[in-house]
């Protein structure tokens, strides 16, 4: 089974197009990305351990991934709104809650990792 390079590049271009679209349209994703850059800069300056890097990267990735999924859910609900109108707000709220929970745990993890270096 051969890899079709042209098809692979097309897939990546679609993925990047989607990522850039939500980055332009979703304020929360831009904020989360800015916070991630600051967290990674702080981790670099404080010379945290490799294991701590791994945990930070996983935590940040989870938050950003949840934000992307939340954006997808919002768009799907908007398209299907006439069929699921009574659930539309509830579905969007639950998806937003998933982002919030991931963010809260990321903050807790960050506090646990950074506190020994700062205090």
N, C-alpha and C positions, 0 to 999 in steps of 0.2 A: 504494500500500500504506500504509494508515493505521496509526499506532501506537495500540494499545489501552491506554489509560492504566490502566484497572483491572487488566488482566493484568500490566502492567509493575510496578505497585505490589505485586501479589501475589508476583511473582518476587523483588522486593527484600525483601519481608517474609520469604519462605522463606530467602533468603540470610542475612539478619541473624539469623534464628532459629538457623540452623546455626552461624553464627559465635559467637553468644552461648553456644550449647550446648558447643562445644568449648572456648571460653574458660573456662567454668565447670568443665569436666571435665578439661582438660589442663593440668597444672602447668607443663610446659615452655613452653607457649604464653604463660602468664601471666608467666613469668620472661623469656622473649624479648621480650615487649611492654614490660616494665619496663626492660629493658636498652635497647631501642629508644628509649624516652622519654628515658633518661639520655644516650644518644648524640646524639639530636637537640637536647637542651638544651645539651650541651657544644658541639655544632656552632654553635648559635646564639650562645652566649657567646663563642666563639672567632672568630666572624665568618668562617667558611670561605667559599671561593669558590662560585659557582653550580655550576660543574662538580663540585666536591667534594660539594656537596649532592646532585646528581644521582646520583653514584656511591654515596653513603651510602644514599639512599632506595632505590635498586635493590638494594643488598646486604641491607638490612634486609627489604625486601619479599620477596626470594628466601628468606630464612630463614623468615619467617612463612608464606609460601606452601608451603614444603616441610613445615613442621610441620602445616599443614592437610591436605596430601596424605597425610602419614604417618598422620594420624588416620583419614582415609578408608580407606587401605589396611588399617589394623588392624581397622576395623569390617568391611570386606569379608571379610577372612581369618577373623574370628570367626564370621561367618555361614556361610562355606563350609568351616569347619574339618573337618567330617566327610569332605568330598570331597578336601581337600588337606592332610590332617593331617600327612603327612610333610614337607610344605613350609611349613607354617604359621609355625613359629618362624623359619625362614630368610627367608621373605618379610618378616616384621615386622622382623627384624634389618637386612635390606637397606634397607627404607624408613627405618629409624632412622639408618642410615649416611648416607643422602642428606641428612638434616637436619644431621647432624654435619659433613659435608663443607661444606655451605653455610655453616654457622656458623663453621667454621674459616677459610674464605675471607673471610667478613665481618669476622672479627677481624683478619686480615692487612690487609685493605683499610682498616679503621679505624685500625690502627697506622700505615700508610703516610700516611694523610690527617692524622691528629692529631699525629704526632711532630714535624713542623716547628713547630707552634704551641705545643707543650709544652716543647720542648728548644731 
